[in-house]
Amino acid sequence: MFKGDFILAAPALMPSGEEVIRYIARFKLWQGPEVEDTWNGKATLDFEGVPQWGEFAVLLSLTDGWDGYAVEVYNGLHFWRTSYFHPPDRRTTLEPPEHLRGFLDGVALVNGSNLKPRYAGCWDLLAWKGEEYRFIEVKRYRRDNFRDTQYHWFESARFAGIPASSFVIVEWVIESEPHPILDSGGKPLTKEISSTKLESIPHKANLSNRNIAVASKPSGSKWDENSFFNDLDVRTDHKTVLFTRELFQWSKRYAVKIEYGKGEKFGTIIPRMKHFDGIFSFFNIESRGFLWIYLKPFHLMQDEKRRLEMQSWLIDLPLMRRVPSDAVTHDWITIDLKALDTNEKQNRLIGMMEWLLERFKSYQT
């Protein structure tokens, strides 16, 4: 994937316990004329005789058919190919291919709770090769740390169906520094992790503009009840549609209004509930067959007794990439409606929703 002095190292461990591919890269420090912009003191590296920051040295090291952009999310969304101090088009954002932007927007939408795209925490680089994609985070070894928003981006992407193998961490050192690969008795800390294509992951999200399931919402129109359930019917099965209608009718009994998401690739039902003098929402239903439950309102799960009660409700429900004890510590949990294969599980889910609603509505801030 990379040319130059890149060595596959021990994988990095995410808070979820999943492993992410990790490389150690070595670069020379720039010894030429001082560059005009160091972005608050970023180290300038020598990449093939040209000054570059670490992110761009890694980006320009892509090979074997890989291509990509640096993604900046400060003060808007921007895409770059080289450090700001290089002409031409200095400080002028580029426009990536449509399929790449569609892939990025899909993760950002999940990162924004399926309400609007949120790009905060996006990893430094977004690369692609054919129909494979990679988010790449670049850090200076033992000097740069991950931010919480970057862990959240990884978590959002996993919820969206992106495999952990689509993430790569590159930690770089300067050539004059000791090589970290050999800091454990001289044995390389390597572990081969196979590449996994997006298409091989079950329940994947259609995040590129390729192979997207046919949506029933006419282009340019707004989602409504009919288009949502037509799209759900295309994507899932009759059993899932029937139960989702039951969940929808339950929502209508308690909601002061029902709103619909603005996504182009799938529909979202957003019930709004009354809470004293305000309105809040604690779950969304997707036409892809997923129920997203938001546990953060009013900090309800900070109470240990409620966490244990919620944990007991989640037993035997088809959680996505969570176990009940872990799920109650996160802001969002996702339930696969397509996997509610018994009446007992469906009734349990409705009972849990009623339990949550009662506690949310009675909780005073």
Secondary structure, 3 states (H helix, E strand, C coil): CECCCEEECCCEECCCCCEEEEEEEEEEECCCCCCCCCCCCCCCEEECCEEECHHHHHHCCECCCCEEEEEECCCCCEEECCCCCCCCCCCCCCCCCHHHHHHHHHHHHHHCCCCCCCCCCCCCEEEEECCEEEEEEEEECCCCCCCHHHHHHHHHHHHCCCCHHHEEEEEEEECCCCCHHHCCCCCCCCCCCCCCCHHHCCCCCCCCCCCCCCCCCCCCCCCCHHHHHHHHHHHCCHHHHHHHHHHHHHHHHHCCEEEECCCCCCCEEEEEEEECCEEECCEEEECCCEEEEECCHHHHHHCHHHHHHHHHHHCCCCECCCCHHHHCCCCEEEEEHHHCCCHHHHHHHHHHHHHHHHHHHHCCC
